[in-house]
Amino acid sequence: MVDSIANFFQGQGGQVVGGAAMVGSGMAGIFYFPFVLETDKVHLLFEAYLCFFGFVILFLAGPCRFFATKRKHVYFYAKFLFVPSWRAYFYAYVSLLLMLQWPQPFDFG
């Protein structure tokens, strides 16, 4: 059991879990109603970007056929994500966005 979990995270499983967590965190940050009334619009923009980038990560690493069809669109519009060094820069940028909005209550990433 432990070996199967380790193999999952050694492959692209960690990316799928991270992308899903970013999408969930972004949706929760955008649609949590009392928090939306108290926050500024820049925070909502951060949450929207994180949700969008979470979907991009899911499209890049998702194992099922739905993600594979969307991967073609990502390749058309963002070919740099299919070069390993540029994908690392993308992950660094997304990590900086996650750190920018860290003290808020819906930051699971």
N, CA and C of each residue as an Amber inpcrd file, in Angstrom:
protein
   327
   0.8250000  -1.2010000   0.0000000   0.0000000   0.0000000   0.0000000
   0.8630000   1.2560000   0.0000000   1.8860000   1.2520000   0.8170000
   2.7590000   2.4190000   0.8890000   3.5000000   2.6050000  -0.4270000
   3.9060000   1.5100000  -1.0710000   4.6030000   1.6130000  -2.3460000
   3.7130000   2.2030000  -3.4310000   2.4290000   1.8460000  -3.4330000
   1.5330000   2.4040000  -4.4500000   1.3120000   3.8980000  -4.2300000
   1.2470000   4.3250000  -2.9740000   1.1120000   5.7620000  -2.6910000
   2.3910000   6.4940000  -3.0930000   3.5450000   5.8930000  -2.8080000
   4.8150000   6.5220000  -3.1790000   4.9360000   6.6090000  -4.6940000
   4.5140000   5.5790000  -5.4090000   4.5620000   5.6200000  -6.8720000
   3.6140000   6.6690000  -7.4330000   2.4550000   6.8490000  -6.7850000
   1.5010000   7.8610000  -7.2320000   2.1190000   9.2530000  -7.1530000
   2.7550000   9.5570000  -6.0240000   3.3300000  10.8890000  -5.8570000
   4.6600000  11.0390000  -6.5650000   5.3020000   9.9300000  -6.9040000
   6.5440000  10.0270000  -7.6420000   6.2810000  10.3990000  -9.0950000
   5.1630000   9.9820000  -9.6280000   4.7950000  10.3380000 -10.9950000
   4.1270000  11.6980000 -11.0230000   2.9870000  11.7780000 -11.6970000
   2.2900000  13.0520000 -11.8250000   1.1490000  13.1880000 -10.8250000
   1.0540000  12.2670000  -9.8970000  -0.0220000  12.3290000  -8.9110000
   0.0480000  13.5490000  -8.0230000   1.2610000  13.9510000  -7.6640000
   1.4170000  15.1490000  -6.8480000   0.9470000  16.3980000  -7.5710000
   1.1720000  16.4410000  -8.8650000   0.7090000  17.5800000  -9.6470000
  -0.8100000  17.6060000  -9.7200000  -1.4140000  16.4360000  -9.8470000
  -2.8790000  16.3750000  -9.9110000  -3.4720000  16.8210000  -8.5830000
  -2.9130000  16.3370000  -7.4890000  -3.4160000  16.7300000  -6.1650000
  -3.2000000  18.2280000  -5.9320000  -2.0250000  18.7390000  -6.3070000
  -1.7530000  20.1660000  -6.1470000  -2.6580000  21.0320000  -7.0010000
  -2.8800000  20.6230000  -8.2450000  -3.7840000  21.3830000  -9.1150000
  -5.2090000  21.3760000  -8.5950000  -5.6640000  20.2110000  -8.1240000
  -7.0240000  20.1340000  -7.5690000  -7.1440000  20.9750000  -6.3010000
  -6.1000000  20.9890000  -5.4750000  -6.1290000  21.8200000  -4.2670000
  -6.1580000  23.3030000  -4.6140000  -5.4250000  23.6860000  -5.6690000
  -5.4470000  25.0850000  -6.0880000  -6.8120000  25.4870000  -6.6210000
  -7.4340000  24.6030000  -7.3940000  -8.7760000  24.8990000  -7.9090000
  -9.7580000  25.0080000  -6.7520000  -9.6960000  24.0770000  -5.8190000
 -10.6030000  24.1180000  -4.6680000 -10.3800000  25.3420000  -3.8050000
  -9.1200000  25.6860000  -3.5690000  -8.8110000  26.8660000  -2.7710000
  -9.2660000  28.1450000  -3.4700000  -9.0560000  28.1970000  -4.7900000
  -9.4870000  29.3780000  -5.5310000 -10.9910000  29.5390000  -5.5380000
 -11.6930000  28.4420000  -5.7540000 -13.1670000  28.4990000  -5.7390000
 -13.6880000  28.8870000  -4.3550000 -13.0850000  28.3220000  -3.3140000
 -13.5280000  28.6590000  -1.9580000 -13.2310000  30.1210000  -1.6420000
 -12.0800000  30.6100000  -2.0820000 -11.7380000  32.0040000  -1.8290000
 -12.6080000  32.9790000  -2.5970000 -13.0620000  32.5760000  -3.7750000
 -13.9040000  33.4550000  -4.5780000 -15.3460000  33.4390000  -4.0950000
 -15.8660000  32.2650000  -3.7890000 -17.3000000  32.1330000  -3.5390000
 -17.7040000  32.0700000  -2.0690000 -16.7620000  32.1780000  -1.1510000
 -17.1330000  32.2260000   0.2630000 -17.7180000  33.6100000   0.5310000
 -19.0340000  33.6840000   0.6680000 -19.7590000  34.9550000   0.5830000
 -19.3770000  35.9880000   1.6380000 -19.3190000  35.6820000   2.9480000
 -18.9630000  36.7540000   3.8990000 -17.5580000  37.2920000   3.6770000
 -16.6660000  36.4200000   3.2320000 -15.3010000  36.8670000   3.0070000
 -15.2040000  37.7690000   1.7810000 -16.0310000  37.5360000   0.7730000
 -16.0120000  38.3440000  -0.4530000 -16.4160000  39.7810000  -0.1630000
 -17.3550000  39.9640000   0.7510000 -17.8130000  41.3210000   1.0540000
 -16.7530000  42.1400000   1.7770000 -15.8440000  41.4690000   2.5030000
 -14.8490000  42.1850000   3.2860000 -13.5300000  42.3890000   2.5540000
 -13.3160000  41.7010000   1.4740000 -11.9990000  41.7140000   0.8370000
 -11.9210000  42.7290000  -0.2950000 -10.7240000  42.9770000  -0.7150000
 -10.5250000  43.8790000  -1.8460000 -10.5390000  43.0740000  -3.1410000
 -10.6060000  43.7810000  -4.2350000 -10.7250000  43.1200000  -5.5410000
  -9.4100000  42.4720000  -5.9880000  -8.2910000  42.9430000  -5.4600000
  -7.0060000  42.3500000  -5.8280000  -6.9280000  40.9120000  -5.3080000
  -7.4390000  40.6750000  -4.1080000  -7.4430000  39.3170000  -3.5760000
  -8.3230000  38.3990000  -4.4270000  -9.4460000  38.9020000  -4.8690000
 -10.3000000  38.0960000  -5.7490000  -9.5930000  37.7900000  -7.0710000
  -8.8130000  38.7390000  -7.5710000  -8.0410000  38.4940000  -8.7830000
  -6.9830000  37.4170000  -8.5580000  -6.3020000  37.4560000  -7.4030000
  -5.3450000  36.4030000  -7.0650000  -6.0230000  35.0410000  -7.0410000
  -7.1870000  34.9800000  -6.4060000  -7.8970000  33.7060000  -6.3100000
  -8.3280000  33.2050000  -7.6920000  -8.7530000  34.1190000  -8.5540000
  -9.1420000  33.7170000  -9.9110000  -7.9390000  33.2000000 -10.6870000
  -6.7930000  33.8660000 -10.5500000  -5.5850000  33.3900000 -11.2120000
  -5.1840000  32.0100000 -10.6930000  -5.2530000  31.8180000  -9.3810000
  -4.8730000  30.5230000  -8.8250000  -5.8120000  29.4230000  -9.2900000
  -7.0850000  29.7310000  -9.3950000  -8.0460000  28.7520000  -9.8980000
  -7.7310000  28.4110000 -11.3560000  -7.4690000  29.4180000 -12.1640000
  -7.1290000  29.1960000 -13.5660000  -5.8400000  28.3980000 -13.7060000
  -4.8130000  28.7700000 -12.9490000  -3.5440000  28.0410000 -13.0310000
  -3.6820000  26.6250000 -12.4930000  -4.5690000  26.4200000 -11.5210000
  -4.8330000  25.0610000 -11.0530000  -5.4400000  24.2050000 -12.1520000
  -6.3530000  24.7930000 -12.9230000  -6.9090000  24.0560000 -14.0660000
  -5.8330000  23.7570000 -15.1080000  -4.9230000  24.6950000 -15.3470000
  -3.8380000  24.4580000 -16.2990000  -2.9700000  23.2960000 -15.8220000
  -2.6540000  23.2630000 -14.5340000  -1.8530000  22.1560000 -13.9950000
  -2.6090000  20.8460000 -14.1320000  -3.9050000  20.8520000 -13.8800000
  -4.6890000  19.6330000 -14.0620000  -4.7010000  19.1950000 -15.5220000
  -4.7950000  20.1470000 -16.4440000  -4.7920000  19.7890000 -17.8630000
  -3.4460000  19.2150000 -18.2820000  -2.3580000  19.7010000 -17.6790000
  -1.0300000  19.1970000 -18.0250000  -0.7780000  17.8020000 -17.4640000
  -1.2510000  17.5360000 -16.2560000  -0.8740000  16.2950000 -15.5700000
  -2.0190000  15.3110000 -15.4180000  -3.2280000  15.7000000 -15.7850000
  -4.3770000  14.8320000 -15.5620000  -4.3100000  13.5490000 -16.3750000
  -4.6260000  12.4250000 -15.7600000  -4.4710000  11.1410000 -16.4390000
  -5.6390000  10.7290000 -17.3310000  -6.8060000  11.3070000 -17.1470000
  -7.9660000  10.8010000 -17.8860000  -8.0880000  11.4750000 -19.2590000
  -9.0040000  10.9900000 -20.0540000  -9.1640000  11.4380000 -21.4400000
  -9.6320000  12.8970000 -21.5280000 -10.4460000  13.3380000 -20.5630000
 -10.9160000  14.7260000 -20.5670000  -9.7410000  15.6890000 -20.5080000
  -8.7890000  15.4170000 -19.6290000  -7.6270000  16.2940000 -19.5060000
  -6.7270000  16.1940000 -20.7270000  -6.6660000  15.0220000 -21.3360000
  -5.8340000  14.8470000 -22.5270000  -6.3560000  15.6860000 -23.6940000
  -7.6750000  15.8140000 -23.8210000  -8.2110000  16.6520000 -24.8960000
  -7.9440000  18.1350000 -24.6300000  -7.9960000  18.5380000 -23.3730000
  -7.7170000  19.9410000 -23.0360000  -6.2340000  20.2530000 -23.1280000
  -5.3860000  19.2300000 -23.0060000  -3.9440000  19.4220000 -23.1020000
  -3.5620000  19.9880000 -24.4690000  -4.3210000  19.6490000 -25.5070000
  -4.0430000  20.1870000 -26.8450000  -4.2410000  21.6920000 -26.8830000
  -5.2640000  22.1850000 -26.1750000  -5.5010000  23.6250000 -26.1260000
  -4.3850000  24.3330000 -25.3660000  -3.9360000  23.7200000 -24.2830000
  -2.8320000  24.3130000 -23.5240000  -1.5820000  24.3530000 -24.3920000
  -1.3400000  23.2920000 -25.1550000  -0.1720000  23.2720000 -26.0310000
  -0.2650000  24.3550000 -27.1060000  -1.4540000  24.6020000 -27.6020000
  -1.6240000  25.6230000 -28.6420000  -1.3410000  27.0180000 -28.0970000
  -1.8370000  27.3100000 -26.8910000  -1.7240000  28.6610000 -26.3460000
  -0.4970000  28.8690000 -25.4680000   0.0610000  27.8040000 -24.8980000
   1.2000000  27.9450000 -23.9720000   2.2040000  26.8280000 -24.2190000
   2.8870000  26.9070000 -25.3370000   3.8480000  25.8640000 -25.7050000
   5.0300000  25.8230000 -24.7500000   5.3000000  26.9380000 -24.0720000
   6.4360000  26.9680000 -23.1580000   6.2570000  26.0110000 -21.9840000
   5.0110000  25.6250000 -21.6720000   4.7860000  24.7150000 -20.5510000
   5.1990000  23.2760000 -20.8620000   5.5140000  22.9910000 -22.0820000
   5.9410000  21.6470000 -22.4490000   7.4610000  21.5260000 -22.5160000
   8.1560000  22.5900000 -22.1440000   9.6040000  22.5560000 -21.9670000
   9.8500000  22.4840000 -20.4570000  10.6190000  21.5090000 -19.9730000
  10.7370000  21.3160000 -18.5130000  11.2180000  22.5450000 -17.7480000
  12.1760000  23.2820000 -18.2730000  12.6700000  24.4380000 -17.5190000
  11.6060000  25.5390000 -17.4320000  10.8520000  25.7450000 -18.4900000
   9.8090000  26.7730000 -18.4610000   8.6330000  26.3410000 -17.5920000
   8.3670000  25.0420000 -17.5330000   7.3250000  24.5760000 -16.6180000
   7.7580000  24.8090000 -15.1780000   9.0450000  24.6570000 -14.9020000
   9.5590000  24.9480000 -13.5560000   9.3920000  26.4290000 -13.2260000
   9.6400000  27.3120000 -14.2070000   9.4070000  28.7440000 -13.9820000
   7.9240000  29.0260000 -13.7160000   7.0620000  28.3260000 -14.4130000
   5.6170000  28.4770000 -14.1980000   5.2500000  28.0550000 -12.7790000
   5.7890000  26.9250000 -12.3270000   5.5040000  26.4740000 -10.9610000
   6.0710000  27.4470000  -9.9290000   7.2110000  28.0450000 -10.1990000
   7.7660000  29.0480000  -9.2850000   6.8690000  30.2820000  -9.2280000
   6.3420000  30.7040000 -10.3760000   5.4360000  31.8530000 -10.4120000
   4.1490000  31.5640000  -9.6400000   3.6070000  30.3760000  -9.8300000
   2.3870000  30.0040000  -9.1180000   2.6620000  29.9140000  -7.6170000
   3.8210000  29.4150000  -7.2490000   4.1790000  29.3550000  -5.8330000
   4.2920000  30.7450000  -5.2340000   4.8220000  31.6970000  -5.9890000
   4.8760000  33.0760000  -5.4950000   3.4720000  33.6460000  -5.3220000
   2.5670000  33.3440000  -6.2380000   1.1850000  33.7920000  -6.0590000
   0.5560000  33.1800000  -4.8090000   0.8560000  31.9120000  -4.5540000
   0.3330000  31.2760000  -3.3510000   0.8810000  31.9380000  -2.0930000
   2.1400000  32.3200000  -2.1160000   2.7200000  32.9750000  -0.9420000
   2.1990000  34.3980000  -0.7690000   1.8300000  35.0660000  -1.8530000
   1.3000000  36.4260000  -1.7440000  -0.0230000  36.4790000  -0.9960000
  -0.8330000  35.4730000  -1.1470000  -2.1500000  35.5050000  -0.5180000
  -2.2200000  34.5800000   0.6860000  -1.0760000  34.2770000   1.3060000
  -0.9960000  33.2720000   2.3580000  -1.8200000  33.5440000   3.6050000
  -1.8780000  34.7180000   4.2000000  -2.5670000  34.8190000   5.5010000
  -4.0890000  34.7470000   5.4300000  -4.6740000  34.5620000   4.2930000
  -6.1250000  34.4700000   4.1710000  -6.6120000  33.0880000   4.6220000
  -7.8600000  32.9480000   5.0220000  -8.3210000  31.6780000   5.5940000
  -8.4430000  30.5270000   4.6180000  -8.5540000  30.7460000   3.3180000
  -8.7520000  29.6480000   2.3750000  -7.5050000  29.3920000   1.5460000
  -6.3760000  29.3320000   2.1900000  -5.1410000  29.0850000   1.4710000
  -4.6590000  27.6890000   1.8030000  -5.0580000  26.7360000   0.9870000
  -4.7000000  25.3510000   1.2220000  -3.4630000  24.9550000   0.4440000
  -3.0340000  25.7420000  -0.5490000  -1.9910000  25.3530000  -1.4770000
  -0.6180000  25.2950000  -0.9080000
